[in-house]
Amino acid sequence: MTGTGNLRRRRDRSKASNKVPRVVLIFSADEWLIEIVKHGLGPVWMVELCLDPIHAHAQLTKPGIRIVVVDDGAIEETTRGWLLDQAKRLAPQALVAYIASNHNPDVERQARSHRIQYYIAKPIDPERIVTVLRAFADAAGLPI
């Protein structure tokens, strides 16, 4: 009888995790990157786009933000640090991936100083990005 109870509890936990909002917030206008994220995480994850950092507060305070992808090509240099700070302050549960337009040690150092979890420079490898996003999903307790 205990075996059946354990199975029932596992099913209940699985149902509960399916009800948890799974949102990826992307600050990017790069359609290719957006498609990689959408297809890499699958239909259980909702992808929200934010093209203007001015709207970051409203976006980052929505329920379910678990992953934030910041493409610095879409964000002015003077706003990047502020945006990364907002992501950490308003969505502390979210894991942050930073995608640099071009690798620059100073840009990487600045991004990492804002406690991002992943940094990569373009051109990006789609398989690598998907692997990282899936690892983020697992770390958030919301696997694909």
C-alpha positions as a LaTeX table, in Angstrom:
\begin{tabular}{lrrr}
\hline
Residue & $x$ (\AA) & $y$ (\AA) & $z$ (\AA) \\
\hline
Met1 & 0.00 & 0.00 & 0.00 \\
Thr2 & 2.86 & 2.41 & 0.67 \\
Gly3 & 4.01 & 2.08 & $-2.93$ \\
Thr4 & 0.66 & 3.39 & $-4.16$ \\
Gly5 & 0.76 & 6.32 & $-1.72$ \\
Asn6 & 4.23 & 7.31 & $-2.90$ \\
Leu7 & 3.11 & 7.20 & $-6.53$ \\
Arg8 & 0.07 & 9.35 & $-5.73$ \\
Arg9 & 2.25 & 11.93 & $-3.93$ \\
Arg10 & 4.63 & 12.07 & $-6.92$ \\
Arg11 & 1.70 & 12.64 & $-9.28$ \\
Asp12 & 0.34 & 15.38 & $-7.00$ \\
Arg13 & 3.74 & 17.13 & $-6.92$ \\
Ser14 & 3.98 & 16.82 & $-10.71$ \\
Lys15 & 0.52 & 18.39 & $-11.13$ \\
Ala16 & 1.45 & 21.18 & $-8.73$ \\
Ser17 & 4.67 & 21.98 & $-10.63$ \\
Asn18 & 2.68 & 22.14 & $-13.89$ \\
Lys19 & 0.54 & 24.91 & $-12.34$ \\
Val20 & 3.56 & 27.05 & $-11.44$ \\
Pro21 & 3.95 & 29.85 & $-14.00$ \\
Arg22 & 7.01 & 29.35 & $-16.18$ \\
Val23 & 7.98 & 32.60 & $-17.79$ \\
Val24 & 11.10 & 33.59 & $-19.70$ \\
Leu25 & 11.52 & 37.33 & $-20.07$ \\
Ile26 & 13.64 & 38.30 & $-23.06$ \\
Phe27 & 15.10 & 41.75 & $-23.60$ \\
Ser28 & 15.91 & 41.38 & $-27.29$ \\
Ala29 & 14.77 & 42.24 & $-30.79$ \\
Asp30 & 16.80 & 39.38 & $-32.29$ \\
Glu31 & 14.12 & 37.15 & $-33.84$ \\
Trp32 & 16.55 & 34.24 & $-34.22$ \\
Leu33 & 17.45 & 34.33 & $-30.51$ \\
Ile34 & 13.78 & 34.56 & $-29.55$ \\
Glu35 & 12.97 & 31.50 & $-31.68$ \\
Ile36 & 15.85 & 29.55 & $-30.12$ \\
Val37 & 14.48 & 30.30 & $-26.65$ \\
Lys38 & 10.88 & 29.46 & $-27.61$ \\
His39 & 11.76 & 26.15 & $-29.23$ \\
Gly40 & 14.42 & 25.25 & $-26.69$ \\
Leu41 & 12.15 & 25.48 & $-23.67$ \\
Gly42 & 9.00 & 24.18 & $-25.29$ \\
Pro43 & 5.33 & 25.00 & $-24.91$ \\
Val44 & 5.16 & 24.78 & $-21.10$ \\
Trp45 & 7.25 & 27.96 & $-20.88$ \\
Met46 & 5.69 & 31.30 & $-21.79$ \\
Val47 & 8.01 & 33.74 & $-23.52$ \\
Glu48 & 7.51 & 37.43 & $-22.76$ \\
Leu49 & 9.33 & 40.10 & $-24.76$ \\
Cys50 & 10.40 & 43.48 & $-23.54$ \\
Leu51 & 11.98 & 45.78 & $-26.08$ \\
Asp52 & 12.15 & 48.85 & $-23.90$ \\
Pro53 & 13.94 & 48.77 & $-20.52$ \\
Ile54 & 11.59 & 51.53 & $-19.34$ \\
His55 & 8.95 & 48.80 & $-19.09$ \\
Ala56 & 11.29 & 46.48 & $-17.18$ \\
His57 & 9.65 & 47.12 & $-13.81$ \\
Ala58 & 6.20 & 46.07 & $-15.03$ \\
Gln59 & 7.61 & 43.01 & $-16.80$ \\
Leu60 & 9.93 & 41.86 & $-14.00$ \\
Thr61 & 7.22 & 42.04 & $-11.36$ \\
Lys62 & 4.87 & 39.72 & $-13.25$ \\
Pro63 & 4.38 & 36.35 & $-11.55$ \\
Gly64 & 6.37 & 33.40 & $-12.79$ \\
Ile65 & 9.50 & 35.10 & $-14.14$ \\
Arg66 & 12.09 & 32.34 & $-13.73$ \\
Ile67 & 14.56 & 33.13 & $-16.51$ \\
Val68 & 15.68 & 36.48 & $-17.88$ \\
Val69 & 17.64 & 36.77 & $-21.13$ \\
Val70 & 19.33 & 40.10 & $-21.77$ \\
Asp71 & 20.65 & 40.73 & $-25.28$ \\
Asp72 & 22.85 & 43.80 & $-24.95$ \\
Gly73 & 22.25 & 44.67 & $-28.59$ \\
Ala74 & 18.73 & 45.69 & $-27.55$ \\
Ile75 & 19.78 & 47.70 & $-24.50$ \\
Glu76 & 21.70 & 50.96 & $-24.48$ \\
Glu77 & 25.08 & 50.69 & $-22.80$ \\
Thr78 & 24.16 & 53.23 & $-20.12$ \\
Thr79 & 21.07 & 51.20 & $-19.17$ \\
Arg80 & 22.54 & 47.67 & $-19.04$ \\
Gly81 & 23.80 & 47.73 & $-15.45$ \\
Trp82 & 20.56 & 49.30 & $-14.25$ \\
Leu83 & 18.52 & 46.62 & $-16.05$ \\
Leu84 & 20.57 & 43.78 & $-14.56$ \\
Asp85 & 20.16 & 45.31 & $-11.09$ \\
Gln86 & 16.40 & 45.57 & $-11.66$ \\
Ala87 & 16.26 & 41.91 & $-12.69$ \\
Lys88 & 17.98 & 40.85 & $-9.47$ \\
Arg89 & 15.93 & 43.18 & $-7.28$ \\
Leu90 & 12.47 & 42.62 & $-8.81$ \\
Ala91 & 12.78 & 38.96 & $-9.82$ \\
Pro92 & 15.34 & 37.52 & $-7.38$ \\
Gln93 & 14.21 & 33.97 & $-8.16$ \\
Ala94 & 15.08 & 34.41 & $-11.86$ \\
Leu95 & 18.30 & 33.18 & $-13.42$ \\
Val96 & 19.88 & 35.64 & $-15.83$ \\
Ala97 & 21.66 & 34.97 & $-19.11$ \\
Tyr98 & 23.55 & 37.86 & $-20.70$ \\
Ile99 & 24.24 & 37.81 & $-24.44$ \\
Ala100 & 26.87 & 40.29 & $-25.58$ \\
Ser101 & 26.87 & 41.63 & $-29.12$ \\
Asn102 & 30.66 & 41.31 & $-29.19$ \\
His103 & 32.96 & 39.86 & $-26.59$ \\
Asn104 & 34.70 & 42.52 & $-24.59$ \\
Pro105 & 36.39 & 41.71 & $-21.26$ \\
Asp106 & 35.09 & 44.96 & $-19.74$ \\
Val107 & 31.51 & 44.20 & $-20.76$ \\
Glu108 & 31.81 & 40.67 & $-19.39$ \\
Arg109 & 33.29 & 41.94 & $-16.11$ \\
Gln110 & 30.49 & 44.49 & $-15.77$ \\
Ala111 & 27.78 & 41.90 & $-16.53$ \\
Arg112 & 29.26 & 39.42 & $-14.05$ \\
Ser113 & 29.50 & 42.12 & $-11.38$ \\
His114 & 25.70 & 42.22 & $-11.53$ \\
Arg115 & 25.57 & 38.53 & $-10.54$ \\
Ile116 & 24.36 & 37.07 & $-13.82$ \\
Gln117 & 24.49 & 33.29 & $-14.05$ \\
Tyr118 & 25.58 & 32.97 & $-17.69$ \\
Tyr119 & 27.50 & 35.12 & $-20.16$ \\
Ile120 & 28.02 & 34.44 & $-23.86$ \\
Ala121 & 28.99 & 36.58 & $-26.83$ \\
Lys122 & 27.54 & 36.47 & $-30.33$ \\
Pro123 & 27.64 & 34.61 & $-32.59$ \\
Ile124 & 25.79 & 32.21 & $-30.34$ \\
Asp125 & 25.60 & 28.47 & $-30.63$ \\
Pro126 & 21.89 & 27.54 & $-30.49$ \\
Glu127 & 22.58 & 24.15 & $-28.89$ \\
Arg128 & 24.62 & 25.77 & $-26.15$ \\
Ile129 & 21.92 & 28.34 & $-25.39$ \\
Val130 & 19.26 & 25.60 & $-25.23$ \\
Thr131 & 21.47 & 23.54 & $-22.90$ \\
Val132 & 21.93 & 26.54 & $-20.60$ \\
Leu133 & 18.23 & 27.42 & $-20.60$ \\
Arg134 & 17.26 & 23.85 & $-19.80$ \\
Ala135 & 19.80 & 23.82 & $-16.97$ \\
Phe136 & 18.21 & 27.06 & $-15.72$ \\
Ala137 & 14.78 & 25.41 & $-15.86$ \\
Asp138 & 16.07 & 22.43 & $-13.88$ \\
Ala139 & 17.72 & 24.75 & $-11.33$ \\
Ala140 & 14.41 & 26.61 & $-10.94$ \\
Gly141 & 12.77 & 23.27 & $-10.14$ \\
Leu142 & 10.69 & 23.51 & $-13.32$ \\
Pro143 & 12.25 & 21.07 & $-15.79$ \\
Ile144 & 11.11 & 20.85 & $-19.39$ \\
\hline
\end{tabular}
